[in-house]
């Protein structure tokens, strides 16, 4: 198996079938003892973690949790 210039590899069909990896499945690469392991992940464990990490420390407005919740729920009606 060869890595492309874009860093891509093809997962053999036997492995995809066995692990249930289909188009748009989330996977992660983990280094373990000098080896790289490919793992199928759930959307929440991989994608959610990446989103939270990407957003961590980006806020420029200081608001309390109650203030944020009030904004997301909308102002109370009359």
C-alpha positions in Angstrom: 0.0 0.0 0.0 1.3 3.4 -0.9 0.6 6.9 0.5 -0.5 9.5 -2.1 1.0 13.0 -2.3 -2.0 14.1 -0.4 -1.3 11.7 2.5 -4.2 9.4 1.5 -4.3 5.6 1.7 -7.0 3.1 0.6 -8.4 1.0 3.4 -8.8 -2.6 2.0 -12.4 -3.6 1.4 -12.1 -6.6 3.8 -11.2 -4.3 6.7 -13.9 -1.7 5.8 -16.5 -4.5 5.6 -15.4 -6.0 8.9 -15.4 -2.7 10.8 -18.4 -1.2 9.1 -16.5 1.7 7.6 -18.6 3.3 4.9 -18.3 6.6 3.1 -18.5 9.5 5.6 -17.5 7.2 8.5 -15.3 9.0 11.1 -12.0 7.4 11.8 -8.9 8.5 13.7 -5.2 7.6 13.6 -3.6 6.9 17.0 0.1 6.4 17.5 0.8 3.4 19.8 4.3 2.2 20.5 5.8 3.4 17.3 2.9 2.1 15.2 -0.1 3.9 13.8 -3.5 2.4 14.5 -6.7 3.3 12.5 -9.8 3.3 14.6 -13.4 3.8 13.6 -14.9 6.4 15.9 -18.4 7.8 16.6 -19.3 11.2 15.4 -19.5 12.6 18.9 -16.2 11.3 20.2 -14.1 12.4 17.2 -15.9 15.3 15.5 -17.3 16.8 18.7 -13.9 16.7 20.4 -12.3 18.4 17.4 -14.9 21.1 17.3 -14.6 21.8 21.0 -10.8 21.9 20.8 -10.9 24.2 17.8 -13.2 26.6 19.6 -11.4 26.5 23.0 -10.1 29.9 24.0 -11.6 31.8 20.9 -14.2 33.8 22.8 -13.6 37.5 23.1 -16.8 38.3 25.0 -17.1 37.6 28.7 -20.6 36.3 29.5 -22.0 34.1 32.2 -23.6 30.8 31.4 -27.0 32.3 32.3 -26.4 35.1 29.9 -25.5 32.7 27.1 -28.5 30.5 27.8 -30.8 33.6 27.7 -29.4 34.5 24.3 -29.8 31.0 22.9 -33.4 30.7 24.2 -34.4 34.1 23.1 -35.9 36.9 25.1 -39.0 36.1 27.1 -42.3 37.0 25.4 -44.7 39.7 26.6 
